Amino acid sequence: MTVMLHKFRFKAMASENELQLYANDRTQAEALAAAATAEVSRIEEKYSRYRTSSVVSQINAGAGKVPVGLDQETVTLLDYAERCYALSDGLFDITSGVLRQIWNFSVPKVPSKKEIEEKLALIGWRSVERTSSSIFLPRPGMEIDFGGIGKEYAADAAAQRLMDGGVRHAMVNLAGDIRVIGPHADGSPWKIGITHPRLRGSVIASVAVSTGATTTSGDYERFFELDGRRYCHILNPRTGYPVSGLQSVTVCAPSCLVAGSICTIGMLMGPKRGAAFVADNAERFIVVKHDSSVISAPRDPMP
């Protein structure tokens, strides 16, 4: 029986998302897609900071008051966040989400120095108290936020559900966090376009992927411009201000979780150190510098 490509669009995590998978018929494809999208919804409900019943909201509500018990899945995510913190010399800090309270990227306004200093006082992964089964944020007002790894984790989990269902050729795309399961059924790779950070609707390069993940982090997703300066949504936990120096970082890696964290750390580190970090930690990448010039490896991204 010839397998056919089936496409599904769905909304989750405040994003438009897509599944493409090969299956024997539409009924089989719909059942597989339903299992994958249900996994994304489960992770969103469990870890979204916008849901009062989520694990993240419970942890944040206990800040300065009580430790909160953790299940193994959450412990594993926190362990990964801690590794990213160490790898980035503290720049990847999941307690830095409090900065979003003073930065609104739909309004061109820079917070005051006082506002920034007040939020910086609430940031600091090293101050978080953890045991093998609990977490405690010691200062009232502290928060954790899985925004840097949650969607990537969900993309990997959705792909795993498809593989558990026997899928061998598919692509999961959660708003640009892309996880690929094998090539197309005919053996050809998936072609993924990389958005040009300064030319809306244009592609600056593309990559051919047959397995693994491709993610991009950039200064063009949410931003405003004021007095000739661009302020993007990626915020430095040390300064409280948006990062600058790189327009975007794209990484291919075995998982979205790994690819996404390398991208984010690269953006946080800035032009020289960030580009070097990406080159040291990814075999395939595309870094777009401040002037839209491209550094890539391998050095032949498809035009």
C-alpha positions, -999 to +999 in steps of 0.1 A: +000+000+000+013+034-010+016+059+019+004+094+013+014+128+028-013+142+051-012+178+065-028+191+097-029+226+111-036+234+147-033+261+173-014+257+206+011+277+227-002+309+212+010+298+178-001+284+144+014+249+141+015+221+115+020+184+113+029+166+081+030+129+081+028+099+058+002+073+065-018+046+046-051+066+047-067+097+061-083+079+090-050+065+102-033+099+097-061+117+117-057+093+147-019+098+147-022+136+144-047+136+172-023+118+195+005+142+187-015+174+191-030+160+224+006+157+237+013+193+228-019+204+246-009+183+277+025+200+279+010+234+274-016+229+302+011+215+325+037+242+320+021+274+307+026+304+329-008+317+318-027+288+333-033+291+371-034+253+375-001+246+358+030+234+375+048+266+367+020+287+382+020+266+414+058+270+417+056+307+412+027+311+437+049+294+463+077+319+459+089+331+493+063+309+510+066+271+505+085+245+485+065+228+457+066+191+450+077+179+416+071+149+394+099+133+374+090+150+341+093+184+357+126+175+375+140+164+341+131+198+325+146+217+355+178+196+353+181+205+316+175+242+324+202+240+350+227+225+324+218+254+301+225+278+329+259+264+335+267+261+298+258+297+292+277+311+322+243+321+337+228+338+307+202+311+301+182+317+333+146+305+336+140+329+365+145+359+341+109+356+329+099+384+354+114+409+329+084+403+306+063+422+332+080+455+323+088+448+286+058+450+263+069+445+227+036+458+212+043+492+228+075+511+219+085+520+255+117+513+274+112+506+311+128+529+336+161+521+353+142+516+386+117+492+370+146+471+356+165+471+388+135+459+408+131+429+384+168+421+383+166+417+421+142+388+415+164+369+390+189+343+400+188+306+393+216+300+418+194+311+446+167+286+438+165+258+464+160+223+449+158+187+462+152+156+442+115+161+444+108+198+452+117+234+443+115+266+463+119+301+450+132+320+481+121+356+473+085+367+469+079+377+434+104+353+419+092+332+390+104+304+367+093+303+330+099+275+306+095+298+277+130+291+265+125+253+263+088+245+267+077+247+230+109+228+219+102+201+245+066+198+232+078+194+195+100+166+205+073+150+226+048+152+197+073+136+174+078+108+199+041+101+199+041+098+162+071+074+163+053+054+190+024+051+165+047+037+139+053+068+118+086+068+100+082+099+078+069+131+093+075+167+103+063+185+134+064+223+131+055+243+163+058+279+151+092+273+136+105+247+160+108+218+136+113+181+144+117+157+115+111+120+116+130+105+087+129+119+051+099+121+028+086+086+019+105+088-014+137+094+005+141+131-003+149+154+026+125+180+040+135+215+028+132+241+055+133+278+047+151+302+071+133+335+075+153+366+065+154+387+097+151+420+078+130+412+047+095+402+057+083+372+037+117+364+023+140+335+029+177+341+036+187+304+032+173+269+035+184+236+049+177+200+038+169+178+068+162+141+069+162+135+106+165+156+138+155+192+145+159+227+132+151+258+153+157+295+149+159+323+174+160+359+162+154+396+170+126+399+144+099+377+161+087+402+187+103+437+188+098+474+186+120+502+173+126+534+192+150+562+184+168+541+158+173+511+180+157+477+179+145+462+211+137+424+208+120+399+231+152+380+240+162+396+273+196+395+291+191+384+327+222+404+338+213+438+323+175+435+320+177+448+284+171+431+251+201+414+234+217+429+203+244+420+178+230+390+160+198+390+139+191+353+141+206+319+149+194+287+133+207+253+145+202+217+133+205+192+161+191+158+172+163+174+191+144+207+192+153+210+229+190+210+221+188+230+190+166+257+206+188+261+236+219+265+215+201+291+194+189+311+225+223+309+242+240+321+210+217+351+208+222+359+245+260+358+242+261+383+214+280+386+181+315+373+187+310+350+217+276+338+205+288+329+170+317+310+185+295+292+209+271+280+182+301+269+160+314+249+190+281+232+198+264+226+165+276+209+133+250+226+111+240+262+117+233+295+101+241+327+120+229+360+106+251+389+118+240+425+125+246+435+088+226+405+075+258+387+064+257+349+070+280+325+088+271+289+082+283+253+085+284+233+064+292+264+043+267+256+015+232+265+027+208+263-002+199+297-016 
